[in-house]
Amino acid sequence: MGQPPPRPSAPRELAQVTWQDGRRHLSLYSLGLWGPNGPLPLHYTELALNRSESRHDPTLVHFSNIFHHRWLTQFWQAWRSAQSAGGGLDKPEHDRFAFYIASLSGQDLRESAESPLSDHVRLAASAHLVRESRNPDGLAATLAHYFSVPFAVKEFALPWITVANDEITRLGTPAQSSVLGNGALIGQAVPDMQYKFRLIIGPLTLEDYLRFLPGGNNLPVLTELVRTFIGFEYCWEIELQLKPHAAPPAVIGGAQRLGWTAWAGKAMHDRPVTGMIFEPEHGLTH
């Protein structure tokens, strides 16, 4: 990198780009020693220009390019250290900007080396992850931005907690679980609306719907992104909704899978069609 001595007014910032001995040489009219904006007096610029053009002697220019290359390289590295897409993706092992953002949001990028989720997806959600209290709108906005499909969060979904075998109420068996009004229960499970939520995805096209099914490409990334956002404090499930006319009707000899991508007839309304509701981390629920 270097700078040729410019004339009184430089026509542009970039002077020329050439190849010499298999290496690219970049010349700039600005950010150097020469010219009206340089630190040297103008008669030095006139001297270098006169020797280069009149005497064909670029010795002085080449000597100054030793300092130009050092200065411009340092300037470029300073710019690259504060860039993500512009200067960090070509050398991810030296991406200081990603390290700064991860440090501010309490993330260790080394722990996510084998994750299906890209580091830059986590960094893009740092504004939400830096807060201790997570909010449904932030989760929905993060997921919708990444997958480019509508997301909504339904809070207080109704799960059923299985009662331990020794805590089930049994007639004629003296125990704490047999005391009416104190520990007696009817059945083997109890409802609880405190720790579970539902992600409603859609309305989707059939192609997008298949990506979120078990075995689809989007489901592992979705699971990892939700766990990154909420941790392991809550349980969650997803509800996939299709556009009204995107659900294929089941036909004999068709390629639809029963219970997965088959519906009885066509939708006769304009409301989204619910496809599947399941827990991604524990298989299908119903």
PyRosetta script that sets phi, psi and omega in degrees:
from pyrosetta import init, pose_from_sequence

init()
pose = pose_from_sequence("MGQPPPRPSAPRELAQVTWQDGRRHLSLYSLGLWGPNGPLPLHYTELALNRSESRHDPTLVHFSNIFHHRWLTQFWQAWRSAQSAGGGLDKPEHDRFAFYIASLSGQDLRESAESPLSDHVRLAASAHLVRESRNPDGLAATLAHYFSVPFAVKEFALPWITVANDEITRLGTPAQSSVLGNGALIGQAVPDMQYKFRLIIGPLTLEDYLRFLPGGNNLPVLTELVRTFIGFEYCWEIELQLKPHAAPPAVIGGAQRLGWTAWAGKAMHDRPVTGMIFEPEHGLTH")
pose.set_psi(1, 139.0)
pose.set_omega(1, -178.1)
pose.set_phi(2, -160.1)
pose.set_psi(2, -172.6)
pose.set_omega(2, -179.5)
pose.set_phi(3, -140.9)
pose.set_psi(3, 123.3)
pose.set_omega(3, 171.3)
pose.set_phi(4, -79.6)
pose.set_psi(4, 152.2)
pose.set_omega(4, 177.8)
pose.set_phi(5, -65.8)
pose.set_psi(5, 116.9)
pose.set_omega(5, -176.7)
pose.set_phi(6, -81.1)
pose.set_psi(6, 160.7)
pose.set_omega(6, 171.8)
pose.set_phi(7, -77.6)
pose.set_psi(7, 177.7)
pose.set_omega(7, -173.4)
pose.set_phi(8, -48.8)
pose.set_psi(8, -37.7)
pose.set_omega(8, 179.0)
pose.set_phi(9, -129.6)
pose.set_psi(9, 118.1)
pose.set_omega(9, -179.4)
pose.set_phi(10, -73.0)
pose.set_psi(10, 130.6)
pose.set_omega(10, -177.8)
pose.set_phi(11, -71.7)
pose.set_psi(11, -22.5)
pose.set_omega(11, -177.8)
pose.set_phi(12, -161.4)
pose.set_psi(12, 173.1)
pose.set_omega(12, -179.6)
pose.set_phi(13, -82.0)
pose.set_psi(13, -40.8)
pose.set_omega(13, -179.4)
pose.set_phi(14, -89.3)
pose.set_psi(14, 122.7)
pose.set_omega(14, -178.9)
pose.set_phi(15, -83.3)
pose.set_psi(15, -57.8)
pose.set_omega(15, 179.8)
pose.set_phi(16, -166.2)
pose.set_psi(16, 160.4)
pose.set_omega(16, 174.9)
pose.set_phi(17, -128.8)
pose.set_psi(17, 122.4)
pose.set_omega(17, -177.9)
pose.set_phi(18, -131.4)
pose.set_psi(18, 162.7)
pose.set_omega(18, 175.2)
pose.set_phi(19, -111.1)
pose.set_psi(19, 128.3)
pose.set_omega(19, 177.5)
pose.set_phi(20, -137.6)
pose.set_psi(20, 119.6)
pose.set_omega(20, 179.5)
pose.set_phi(21, 56.5)
pose.set_psi(21, 40.2)
pose.set_omega(21, 177.2)
pose.set_phi(22, 76.9)
pose.set_psi(22, 10.4)
pose.set_omega(22, -179.5)
pose.set_phi(23, -124.8)
pose.set_psi(23, 145.4)
pose.set_omega(23, -179.4)
pose.set_phi(24, -85.9)
pose.set_psi(24, 133.7)
pose.set_omega(24, 177.6)
pose.set_phi(25, -114.4)
pose.set_psi(25, 125.6)
pose.set_omega(25, -177.0)
pose.set_phi(26, -113.3)
pose.set_psi(26, 126.7)
pose.set_omega(26, 179.5)
pose.set_phi(27, -116.9)
pose.set_psi(27, 133.5)
pose.set_omega(27, -179.2)
pose.set_phi(28, -119.6)
pose.set_psi(28, 147.9)
pose.set_omega(28, 174.4)
pose.set_phi(29, -84.6)
pose.set_psi(29, -19.1)
pose.set_omega(29, -175.7)
pose.set_phi(30, -112.2)
pose.set_psi(30, 175.1)
pose.set_omega(30, 175.3)
pose.set_phi(31, 59.9)
pose.set_psi(31, 36.5)
pose.set_omega(31, 179.4)
pose.set_phi(32, -135.7)
pose.set_psi(32, -169.1)
pose.set_omega(32, -177.5)
pose.set_phi(33, -81.1)
pose.set_psi(33, -26.4)
pose.set_omega(33, -172.1)
pose.set_phi(34, -91.0)
pose.set_psi(34, 166.3)
pose.set_omega(34, 173.2)
pose.set_phi(35, 89.7)
pose.set_psi(35, 174.2)
pose.set_omega(35, -177.9)
pose.set_phi(36, -66.4)
pose.set_psi(36, -21.3)
pose.set_omega(36, 179.1)
pose.set_phi(37, -96.6)
pose.set_psi(37, 0.3)
pose.set_omega(37, 179.6)
pose.set_phi(38, -84.9)
pose.set_psi(38, 167.0)
pose.set_omega(38, -177.5)
pose.set_phi(39, -78.9)
pose.set_psi(39, -17.8)
pose.set_omega(39, -177.8)
pose.set_phi(40, -84.2)
pose.set_psi(40, 152.6)
pose.set_omega(40, 174.5)
pose.set_phi(41, -59.8)
pose.set_psi(41, 154.0)
pose.set_omega(41, -173.7)
pose.set_phi(42, -65.2)
pose.set_psi(42, -26.3)
pose.set_omega(42, -177.7)
pose.set_phi(43, -69.2)
pose.set_psi(43, -21.2)
pose.set_omega(43, 173.6)
pose.set_phi(44, -70.7)
pose.set_psi(44, -38.1)
pose.set_omega(44, 176.2)
pose.set_phi(45, -64.1)
pose.set_psi(45, -41.9)
pose.set_omega(45, 178.3)
pose.set_phi(46, -64.1)
pose.set_psi(46, -38.0)
pose.set_omega(46, 178.9)
pose.set_phi(47, -64.6)
pose.set_psi(47, -46.4)
pose.set_omega(47, -179.9)
pose.set_phi(48, -65.4)
pose.set_psi(48, -39.0)
pose.set_omega(48, 179.8)
pose.set_phi(49, -67.6)
pose.set_psi(49, -40.7)
pose.set_omega(49, -179.4)
pose.set_phi(50, -66.7)
pose.set_psi(50, -41.5)
pose.set_omega(50, -179.6)
pose.set_phi(51, -69.2)
pose.set_psi(51, -33.5)
pose.set_omega(51, -178.6)
pose.set_phi(52, -73.4)
pose.set_psi(52, -42.6)
pose.set_omega(52, -172.9)
pose.set_phi(53, -93.4)
pose.set_psi(53, -38.1)
pose.set_omega(53, -176.2)
pose.set_phi(54, -85.1)
pose.set_psi(54, -38.7)
pose.set_omega(54, -175.8)
pose.set_phi(55, -106.9)
pose.set_psi(55, -3.3)
pose.set_omega(55, -178.6)
pose.set_phi(56, 54.7)
pose.set_psi(56, 41.9)
pose.set_omega(56, -179.5)
pose.set_phi(57, -120.6)
pose.set_psi(57, 95.8)
pose.set_omega(57, -177.8)
pose.set_phi(58, -89.8)
pose.set_psi(58, 20.5)
pose.set_omega(58, -175.4)
pose.set_phi(59, -59.1)
pose.set_psi(59, -47.2)
pose.set_omega(59, -178.5)
pose.set_phi(60, -63.6)
pose.set_psi(60, -39.4)
pose.set_omega(60, 178.9)
pose.set_phi(61, -66.2)
pose.set_psi(61, -43.3)
pose.set_omega(61, 179.3)
pose.set_phi(62, -64.6)
pose.set_psi(62, -37.5)
pose.set_omega(62, 177.8)
pose.set_phi(63, -63.9)
pose.set_psi(63, -42.5)
pose.set_omega(63, 179.5)
pose.set_phi(64, -67.8)
pose.set_psi(64, -26.7)
pose.set_omega(64, -179.8)
pose.set_phi(65, -69.7)
pose.set_psi(65, -18.1)
pose.set_omega(65, 172.3)
pose.set_phi(66, -59.8)
pose.set_psi(66, -43.9)
pose.set_omega(66, 179.4)
pose.set_phi(67, -78.6)
pose.set_psi(67, -34.9)
pose.set_omega(67, 177.9)
pose.set_phi(68, -61.5)
pose.set_psi(68, -44.1)
pose.set_omega(68, -178.2)
pose.set_phi(69, -62.6)
pose.set_psi(69, -43.3)
pose.set_omega(69, 179.9)
pose.set_phi(70, -63.7)
pose.set_psi(70, -45.1)
pose.set_omega(70, -177.1)
pose.set_phi(71, -68.5)
pose.set_psi(71, -46.4)
pose.set_omega(71, -178.1)
pose.set_phi(72, -67.9)
pose.set_psi(72, -34.1)
pose.set_omega(72, 176.7)
pose.set_phi(73, -65.8)
pose.set_psi(73, -43.6)
pose.set_omega(73, 177.5)
pose.set_phi(74, -64.3)
pose.set_psi(74, -38.2)
pose.set_omega(74, 178.8)
pose.set_phi(75, -65.3)
pose.set_psi(75, -41.1)
pose.set_omega(75, 178.5)
pose.set_phi(76, -66.3)
pose.set_psi(76, -40.3)
pose.set_omega(76, 178.8)
pose.set_phi(77, -65.8)
pose.set_psi(77, -36.0)
pose.set_omega(77, 176.1)
pose.set_phi(78, -65.3)
pose.set_psi(78, -38.7)
pose.set_omega(78, 176.1)
pose.set_phi(79, -66.6)
pose.set_psi(79, -43.1)
pose.set_omega(79, -176.2)
pose.set_phi(80, -66.7)
pose.set_psi(80, -32.5)
pose.set_omega(80, -178.3)
pose.set_phi(81, -66.7)
pose.set_psi(81, -19.0)
pose.set_omega(81, 179.5)
pose.set_phi(82, -106.7)
pose.set_psi(82, 14.4)
pose.set_omega(82, -179.5)
pose.set_phi(83, -115.2)
pose.set_psi(83, 148.0)
pose.set_omega(83, 175.5)
pose.set_phi(84, -103.9)
pose.set_psi(84, -71.7)
pose.set_omega(84, -178.5)
pose.set_phi(85, -71.3)
pose.set_psi(85, -31.1)
pose.set_omega(85, -174.6)
pose.set_phi(86, -77.0)
pose.set_psi(86, -38.5)
pose.set_omega(86, -174.4)
pose.set_phi(87, -132.2)
pose.set_psi(87, -2.7)
pose.set_omega(87, -176.6)
pose.set_phi(88, -100.9)
pose.set_psi(88, -25.8)
pose.set_omega(88, -174.7)
pose.set_phi(89, -73.9)
pose.set_psi(89, -24.3)
pose.set_omega(89, 179.6)
pose.set_phi(90, -75.1)
pose.set_psi(90, -23.6)
pose.set_omega(90, 176.6)
pose.set_phi(91, -135.4)
pose.set_psi(91, 78.5)
pose.set_omega(91, -175.3)
pose.set_phi(92, -63.0)
pose.set_psi(92, -25.1)
pose.set_omega(92, 180.0)
pose.set_phi(93, -71.7)
pose.set_psi(93, -15.1)
pose.set_omega(93, 178.4)
pose.set_phi(94, -118.8)
pose.set_psi(94, 27.9)
pose.set_omega(94, -177.6)
pose.set_phi(95, -82.5)
pose.set_psi(95, 88.3)
pose.set_omega(95, -177.5)
pose.set_phi(96, -70.8)
pose.set_psi(96, -32.4)
pose.set_omega(96, -179.7)
pose.set_phi(97, -61.8)
pose.set_psi(97, -42.7)
pose.set_omega(97, 177.0)
pose.set_phi(98, -62.9)
pose.set_psi(98, -37.7)
pose.set_omega(98, 178.1)
pose.set_phi(99, -64.7)
pose.set_psi(99, -40.1)
pose.set_omega(99, 179.3)
pose.set_phi(100, -63.9)
pose.set_psi(100, -47.2)
pose.set_omega(100, -178.6)
pose.set_phi(101, -65.3)
pose.set_psi(101, -41.0)
pose.set_omega(101, 178.7)
pose.set_phi(102, -63.5)
pose.set_psi(102, -37.4)
pose.set_omega(102, 179.1)
pose.set_phi(103, -67.2)
pose.set_psi(103, -38.6)
pose.set_omega(103, 179.1)
pose.set_phi(104, -66.2)
pose.set_psi(104, -32.8)
pose.set_omega(104, -177.6)
pose.set_phi(105, -98.6)
pose.set_psi(105, 6.9)
pose.set_omega(105, 176.2)
pose.set_phi(106, 73.6)
pose.set_psi(106, 32.5)
pose.set_omega(106, -179.3)
pose.set_phi(107, -110.6)
pose.set_psi(107, 146.3)
pose.set_omega(107, 174.5)
pose.set_phi(108, -114.7)
pose.set_psi(108, 107.3)
pose.set_omega(108, -175.6)
pose.set_phi(109, -66.4)
pose.set_psi(109, -19.4)
pose.set_omega(109, 178.5)
pose.set_phi(110, -70.0)
pose.set_psi(110, -26.4)
pose.set_omega(110, 179.9)
pose.set_phi(111, -75.1)
pose.set_psi(111, -17.0)
pose.set_omega(111, -177.0)
pose.set_phi(112, -106.3)
pose.set_psi(112, 23.4)
pose.set_omega(112, -176.9)
pose.set_phi(113, -63.9)
pose.set_psi(113, -36.0)
pose.set_omega(113, -178.2)
pose.set_phi(114, -102.6)
pose.set_psi(114, 13.0)
pose.set_omega(114, -179.0)
pose.set_phi(115, -78.8)
pose.set_psi(115, 145.3)
pose.set_omega(115, 174.6)
pose.set_phi(116, -70.1)
pose.set_psi(116, -8.6)
pose.set_omega(116, -178.1)
pose.set_phi(117, -95.5)
pose.set_psi(117, 130.2)
pose.set_omega(117, 179.8)
pose.set_phi(118, -66.5)
pose.set_psi(118, 146.3)
pose.set_omega(118, 178.7)
pose.set_phi(119, -60.9)
pose.set_psi(119, -36.1)
pose.set_omega(119, -177.2)
pose.set_phi(120, -71.4)
pose.set_psi(120, -21.6)
pose.set_omega(120, 173.1)
pose.set_phi(121, -69.6)
pose.set_psi(121, -42.2)
pose.set_omega(121, 176.6)
pose.set_phi(122, -63.2)
pose.set_psi(122, -42.1)
pose.set_omega(122, -178.4)
pose.set_phi(123, -66.9)
pose.set_psi(123, -33.9)
pose.set_omega(123, 178.6)
pose.set_phi(124, -65.3)
pose.set_psi(124, -25.2)
pose.set_omega(124, 179.6)
pose.set_phi(125, -95.3)
pose.set_psi(125, 13.7)
pose.set_omega(125, -176.1)
pose.set_phi(126, -61.7)
pose.set_psi(126, -32.1)
pose.set_omega(126, 179.5)
pose.set_phi(127, -60.8)
pose.set_psi(127, -31.2)
pose.set_omega(127, 177.2)
pose.set_phi(128, -89.0)
pose.set_psi(128, -36.2)
pose.set_omega(128, -176.3)
pose.set_phi(129, -72.2)
pose.set_psi(129, -23.5)
pose.set_omega(129, -177.3)
pose.set_phi(130, -71.5)
pose.set_psi(130, -19.3)
pose.set_omega(130, 178.3)
pose.set_phi(131, -86.4)
pose.set_psi(131, 138.2)
pose.set_omega(131, 179.1)
pose.set_phi(132, -68.3)
pose.set_psi(132, -37.4)
pose.set_omega(132, 179.9)
pose.set_phi(133, -91.0)
pose.set_psi(133, 120.4)
pose.set_omega(133, 177.7)
pose.set_phi(134, -86.4)
pose.set_psi(134, 149.5)
pose.set_omega(134, 179.9)
pose.set_phi(135, -126.5)
pose.set_psi(135, 148.3)
pose.set_omega(135, -177.5)
pose.set_phi(136, -61.1)
pose.set_psi(136, -38.2)
pose.set_omega(136, -178.9)
pose.set_phi(137, -63.9)
pose.set_psi(137, -38.9)
pose.set_omega(137, 178.2)
pose.set_phi(138, -65.0)
pose.set_psi(138, -40.7)
pose.set_omega(138, 177.8)
pose.set_phi(139, -64.5)
pose.set_psi(139, -46.6)
pose.set_omega(139, -179.7)
pose.set_phi(140, -63.5)
pose.set_psi(140, -40.6)
pose.set_omega(140, -179.8)
pose.set_phi(141, -66.6)
pose.set_psi(141, -39.9)
pose.set_omega(141, 179.3)
pose.set_phi(142, -64.3)
pose.set_psi(142, -45.3)
pose.set_omega(142, -179.3)
pose.set_phi(143, -67.9)
pose.set_psi(143, -41.5)
pose.set_omega(143, -179.9)
pose.set_phi(144, -65.0)
pose.set_psi(144, -36.6)
pose.set_omega(144, 179.2)
pose.set_phi(145, -66.8)
pose.set_psi(145, -38.3)
pose.set_omega(145, -176.6)
pose.set_phi(146, -77.3)
pose.set_psi(146, -46.3)
pose.set_omega(146, -174.7)
pose.set_phi(147, -90.1)
pose.set_psi(147, -12.3)
pose.set_omega(147, 178.6)
pose.set_phi(148, 60.4)
pose.set_psi(148, 35.6)
pose.set_omega(148, 173.6)
pose.set_phi(149, -135.4)
pose.set_psi(149, 157.4)
pose.set_omega(149, -178.8)
pose.set_phi(150, -67.2)
pose.set_psi(150, 139.8)
pose.set_omega(150, 175.4)
pose.set_phi(151, -130.8)
pose.set_psi(151, 145.5)
pose.set_omega(151, 173.5)
pose.set_phi(152, -143.4)
pose.set_psi(152, 150.9)
pose.set_omega(152, -179.3)
pose.set_phi(153, -114.3)
pose.set_psi(153, 123.5)
pose.set_omega(153, 173.9)
pose.set_phi(154, -102.1)
pose.set_psi(154, 111.1)
pose.set_omega(154, -178.5)
pose.set_phi(155, -79.8)
pose.set_psi(155, 161.1)
pose.set_omega(155, 175.4)
pose.set_phi(156, 56.5)
pose.set_psi(156, 49.9)
pose.set_omega(156, 172.1)
pose.set_phi(157, -67.9)
pose.set_psi(157, 152.3)
pose.set_omega(157, -172.8)
pose.set_phi(158, -95.4)
pose.set_psi(158, 101.6)
pose.set_omega(158, 173.0)
pose.set_phi(159, -98.1)
pose.set_psi(159, 167.1)
pose.set_omega(159, 176.4)
pose.set_phi(160, -117.9)
pose.set_psi(160, 128.6)
pose.set_omega(160, -179.1)
pose.set_phi(161, -100.6)
pose.set_psi(161, 125.2)
pose.set_omega(161, 179.7)
pose.set_phi(162, -73.0)
pose.set_psi(162, 130.6)
pose.set_omega(162, 179.9)
pose.set_phi(163, -81.7)
pose.set_psi(163, 137.3)
pose.set_omega(163, 178.2)
pose.set_phi(164, -59.0)
pose.set_psi(164, 150.6)
pose.set_omega(164, -174.5)
pose.set_phi(165, -60.7)
pose.set_psi(165, -36.9)
pose.set_omega(165, -179.0)
pose.set_phi(166, -80.4)
pose.set_psi(166, -2.4)
pose.set_omega(166, 178.5)
pose.set_phi(167, -109.2)
pose.set_psi(167, 3.3)
pose.set_omega(167, 177.7)
pose.set_phi(168, -76.1)
pose.set_psi(168, 136.9)
pose.set_omega(168, 180.0)
pose.set_phi(169, -71.3)
pose.set_psi(169, 127.5)
pose.set_omega(169, 177.8)
pose.set_phi(170, -131.3)
pose.set_psi(170, 131.3)
pose.set_omega(170, 179.9)
pose.set_phi(171, -66.4)
pose.set_psi(171, 137.6)
pose.set_omega(171, 177.7)
pose.set_phi(172, 81.0)
pose.set_psi(172, 4.1)
pose.set_omega(172, 179.7)
pose.set_phi(173, -113.9)
pose.set_psi(173, 110.8)
pose.set_omega(173, -179.4)
pose.set_phi(174, -69.6)
pose.set_psi(174, 120.6)
pose.set_omega(174, 178.6)
pose.set_phi(175, -166.6)
pose.set_psi(175, 167.3)
pose.set_omega(175, 178.1)
pose.set_phi(176, -60.8)
pose.set_psi(176, -32.6)
pose.set_omega(176, -179.1)
pose.set_phi(177, -76.7)
pose.set_psi(177, -2.0)
pose.set_omega(177, 179.1)
pose.set_phi(178, -102.4)
pose.set_psi(178, -0.2)
pose.set_omega(178, -178.0)
pose.set_phi(179, -85.9)
pose.set_psi(179, 117.3)
pose.set_omega(179, -177.7)
pose.set_phi(180, -65.4)
pose.set_psi(180, 130.3)
pose.set_omega(180, -179.7)
pose.set_phi(181, 82.6)
pose.set_psi(181, -1.0)
pose.set_omega(181, -178.6)
pose.set_phi(182, -123.1)
pose.set_psi(182, -48.8)
pose.set_omega(182, -179.5)
pose.set_phi(183, -144.9)
pose.set_psi(183, 2.0)
pose.set_omega(183, -177.2)
pose.set_phi(184, -72.9)
pose.set_psi(184, 137.7)
pose.set_omega(184, -179.9)
pose.set_phi(185, -129.5)
pose.set_psi(185, 150.6)
pose.set_omega(185, 174.0)
pose.set_phi(186, -106.2)
pose.set_psi(186, 117.5)
pose.set_omega(186, 179.7)
pose.set_phi(187, 99.2)
pose.set_psi(187, -173.6)
pose.set_omega(187, -176.2)
pose.set_phi(188, -112.3)
pose.set_psi(188, 8.0)
pose.set_omega(188, 178.8)
pose.set_phi(189, -149.7)
pose.set_psi(189, 152.2)
pose.set_omega(189, 179.7)
pose.set_phi(190, -127.6)
pose.set_psi(190, 145.9)
pose.set_omega(190, 178.3)
pose.set_phi(191, -80.1)
pose.set_psi(191, 150.7)
pose.set_omega(191, 178.0)
pose.set_phi(192, -150.3)
pose.set_psi(192, 125.6)
pose.set_omega(192, -176.5)
pose.set_phi(193, -113.1)
pose.set_psi(193, 29.3)
pose.set_omega(193, -173.7)
pose.set_phi(194, -105.1)
pose.set_psi(194, -20.5)
pose.set_omega(194, -167.6)
pose.set_phi(195, -131.2)
pose.set_psi(195, 15.1)
pose.set_omega(195, -177.1)
pose.set_phi(196, -134.2)
pose.set_psi(196, 145.3)
pose.set_omega(196, 175.6)
pose.set_phi(197, -138.0)
pose.set_psi(197, 167.8)
pose.set_omega(197, -177.9)
pose.set_phi(198, -124.6)
pose.set_psi(198, 133.3)
pose.set_omega(198, 172.9)
pose.set_phi(199, -94.3)
pose.set_psi(199, 120.6)
pose.set_omega(199, 177.5)
pose.set_phi(200, -100.3)
pose.set_psi(200, 116.7)
pose.set_omega(200, -175.6)
pose.set_phi(201, -110.8)
pose.set_psi(201, 122.3)
pose.set_omega(201, 177.2)
pose.set_phi(202, 128.9)
pose.set_psi(202, -174.0)
pose.set_omega(202, 7.9)
pose.set_phi(203, -66.5)
pose.set_psi(203, 140.2)
pose.set_omega(203, -175.4)
pose.set_phi(204, -115.1)
pose.set_psi(204, 157.3)
pose.set_omega(204, 165.3)
pose.set_phi(205, -77.9)
pose.set_psi(205, 165.6)
pose.set_omega(205, -179.6)
pose.set_phi(206, -63.1)
pose.set_psi(206, -35.6)
pose.set_omega(206, 179.3)
pose.set_phi(207, -64.5)
pose.set_psi(207, -44.8)
pose.set_omega(207, 176.9)
pose.set_phi(208, -67.2)
pose.set_psi(208, -36.6)
pose.set_omega(208, 179.1)
pose.set_phi(209, -59.2)
pose.set_psi(209, -42.4)
pose.set_omega(209, -178.8)
pose.set_phi(210, -66.3)
pose.set_psi(210, -29.2)
pose.set_omega(210, -179.4)
pose.set_phi(211, -69.7)
pose.set_psi(211, -25.8)
pose.set_omega(211, -178.7)
pose.set_phi(212, -94.6)
pose.set_psi(212, -2.4)
pose.set_omega(212, 177.2)
pose.set_phi(213, -73.9)
pose.set_psi(213, 159.2)
pose.set_omega(213, 173.5)
pose.set_phi(214, -55.0)
pose.set_psi(214, 127.6)
pose.set_omega(214, -174.2)
pose.set_phi(215, 95.0)
pose.set_psi(215, -9.3)
pose.set_omega(215, 178.3)
pose.set_phi(216, -78.2)
pose.set_psi(216, 164.9)
pose.set_omega(216, -176.4)
pose.set_phi(217, -71.4)
pose.set_psi(217, -30.5)
pose.set_omega(217, -174.3)
pose.set_phi(218, -82.3)
pose.set_psi(218, -23.7)
pose.set_omega(218, -171.9)
pose.set_phi(219, -65.4)
pose.set_psi(219, -45.1)
pose.set_omega(219, 177.2)
pose.set_phi(220, -61.3)
pose.set_psi(220, -38.1)
pose.set_omega(220, 179.5)
pose.set_phi(221, -68.6)
pose.set_psi(221, -41.2)
pose.set_omega(221, 177.7)
pose.set_phi(222, -61.1)
pose.set_psi(222, -44.9)
pose.set_omega(222, 179.9)
pose.set_phi(223, -61.1)
pose.set_psi(223, -44.3)
pose.set_omega(223, -179.4)
pose.set_phi(224, -66.2)
pose.set_psi(224, -39.5)
pose.set_omega(224, -178.6)
pose.set_phi(225, -69.0)
pose.set_psi(225, -39.5)
pose.set_omega(225, 177.9)
pose.set_phi(226, -66.3)
pose.set_psi(226, -42.2)
pose.set_omega(226, 178.9)
pose.set_phi(227, -65.9)
pose.set_psi(227, -35.4)
pose.set_omega(227, 175.3)
pose.set_phi(228, -63.5)
pose.set_psi(228, -34.8)
pose.set_omega(228, -176.0)
pose.set_phi(229, -79.1)
pose.set_psi(229, -44.3)
pose.set_omega(229, -172.3)
pose.set_phi(230, -110.2)
pose.set_psi(230, -10.2)
pose.set_omega(230, -176.4)
pose.set_phi(231, 74.0)
pose.set_psi(231, -146.5)
pose.set_omega(231, -178.1)
pose.set_phi(232, -115.5)
pose.set_psi(232, 22.7)
pose.set_omega(232, -177.1)
pose.set_phi(233, -78.6)
pose.set_psi(233, -33.0)
pose.set_omega(233, -174.2)
pose.set_phi(234, -119.4)
pose.set_psi(234, 153.8)
pose.set_omega(234, 168.1)
pose.set_phi(235, -94.1)
pose.set_psi(235, 156.9)
pose.set_omega(235, -177.9)
pose.set_phi(236, -153.6)
pose.set_psi(236, 158.9)
pose.set_omega(236, 176.5)
pose.set_phi(237, -141.0)
pose.set_psi(237, 165.3)
pose.set_omega(237, 179.8)
pose.set_phi(238, -122.4)
pose.set_psi(238, 147.6)
pose.set_omega(238, 175.1)
pose.set_phi(239, -120.9)
pose.set_psi(239, 118.4)
pose.set_omega(239, -179.7)
pose.set_phi(240, -94.4)
pose.set_psi(240, 126.0)
pose.set_omega(240, 178.9)
pose.set_phi(241, -117.6)
pose.set_psi(241, 137.6)
pose.set_omega(241, 178.0)
pose.set_phi(242, -105.6)
pose.set_psi(242, 156.8)
pose.set_omega(242, 170.8)
pose.set_phi(243, -64.2)
pose.set_psi(243, 149.4)
pose.set_omega(243, -170.5)
pose.set_phi(244, -51.3)
pose.set_psi(244, -40.9)
pose.set_omega(244, -174.5)
pose.set_phi(245, -103.5)
pose.set_psi(245, 14.3)
pose.set_omega(245, 178.1)
pose.set_phi(246, -93.9)
pose.set_psi(246, -13.7)
pose.set_omega(246, -179.0)
pose.set_phi(247, -80.0)
pose.set_psi(247, 117.2)
pose.set_omega(247, -177.9)
pose.set_phi(248, -77.0)
pose.set_psi(248, 134.2)
pose.set_omega(248, 176.6)
pose.set_phi(249, -73.2)
pose.set_psi(249, 147.4)
pose.set_omega(249, 179.3)
pose.set_phi(250, -73.1)
pose.set_psi(250, 132.3)
pose.set_omega(250, 177.7)
pose.set_phi(251, -132.2)
pose.set_psi(251, 150.9)
pose.set_omega(251, 179.2)
pose.set_phi(252, -66.9)
pose.set_psi(252, 128.8)
pose.set_omega(252, -178.3)
pose.set_phi(253, 83.1)
pose.set_psi(253, 4.2)
pose.set_omega(253, 179.5)
pose.set_phi(254, -80.4)
pose.set_psi(254, 173.3)
pose.set_omega(254, -178.1)
pose.set_phi(255, -92.5)
pose.set_psi(255, 4.0)
pose.set_omega(255, -178.4)
pose.set_phi(256, -70.4)
pose.set_psi(256, 147.6)
pose.set_omega(256, 177.8)
pose.set_phi(257, -100.1)
pose.set_psi(257, 128.6)
pose.set_omega(257, -177.5)
pose.set_phi(258, -63.4)
pose.set_psi(258, 127.3)
pose.set_omega(258, -178.9)
pose.set_phi(259, 85.1)
pose.set_psi(259, -8.1)
pose.set_omega(259, -177.8)
pose.set_phi(260, -117.9)
pose.set_psi(260, -56.9)
pose.set_omega(260, -175.2)
pose.set_phi(261, -132.7)
pose.set_psi(261, 31.7)
pose.set_omega(261, -179.7)
pose.set_phi(262, -127.2)
pose.set_psi(262, 134.9)
pose.set_omega(262, 178.7)
pose.set_phi(263, -129.7)
pose.set_psi(263, 150.8)
pose.set_omega(263, 179.6)
pose.set_phi(264, -82.8)
pose.set_psi(264, 96.1)
pose.set_omega(264, 178.9)
pose.set_phi(265, 83.9)
pose.set_psi(265, -175.7)
pose.set_omega(265, -179.9)
pose.set_phi(266, -100.9)
pose.set_psi(266, 153.2)
pose.set_omega(266, 179.0)
pose.set_phi(267, -68.6)
pose.set_psi(267, 132.6)
pose.set_omega(267, -179.7)
pose.set_phi(268, -104.1)
pose.set_psi(268, 17.7)
pose.set_omega(268, -178.6)
pose.set_phi(269, -140.7)
pose.set_psi(269, 177.0)
pose.set_omega(269, -178.2)
pose.set_phi(270, -104.7)
pose.set_psi(270, 14.0)
pose.set_omega(270, 178.8)
pose.set_phi(271, -87.8)
pose.set_psi(271, 152.4)
pose.set_omega(271, 177.4)
pose.set_phi(272, -60.9)
pose.set_psi(272, 148.3)
pose.set_omega(272, 180.0)
pose.set_phi(273, -100.9)
pose.set_psi(273, 124.4)
pose.set_omega(273, 178.4)
pose.set_phi(274, -75.0)
pose.set_psi(274, 123.9)
pose.set_omega(274, -179.5)
pose.set_phi(275, -89.9)
pose.set_psi(275, -70.1)
pose.set_omega(275, -178.1)
pose.set_phi(276, -138.8)
pose.set_psi(276, 151.2)
pose.set_omega(276, 172.4)
pose.set_phi(277, -127.7)
pose.set_psi(277, 118.7)
pose.set_omega(277, -176.9)
pose.set_phi(278, -155.6)
pose.set_psi(278, 163.5)
pose.set_omega(278, 175.6)
pose.set_phi(279, -96.5)
pose.set_psi(279, 115.1)
pose.set_omega(279, -175.6)
pose.set_phi(280, -60.0)
pose.set_psi(280, -29.2)
pose.set_omega(280, -175.6)
pose.set_phi(281, -92.1)
pose.set_psi(281, -9.2)
pose.set_omega(281, -176.9)
pose.set_phi(282, -131.0)
pose.set_psi(282, 20.8)
pose.set_omega(282, 179.3)
pose.set_phi(283, 79.1)
pose.set_psi(283, -168.0)
pose.set_omega(283, -177.2)
pose.set_phi(284, -76.1)
pose.set_psi(284, 142.0)
pose.set_omega(284, 175.1)
pose.set_phi(285, -100.3)
pose.set_psi(285, -41.1)
pose.set_omega(285, 175.9)
pose.set_phi(286, -165.8)
pose.dump_pdb("model.pdb")
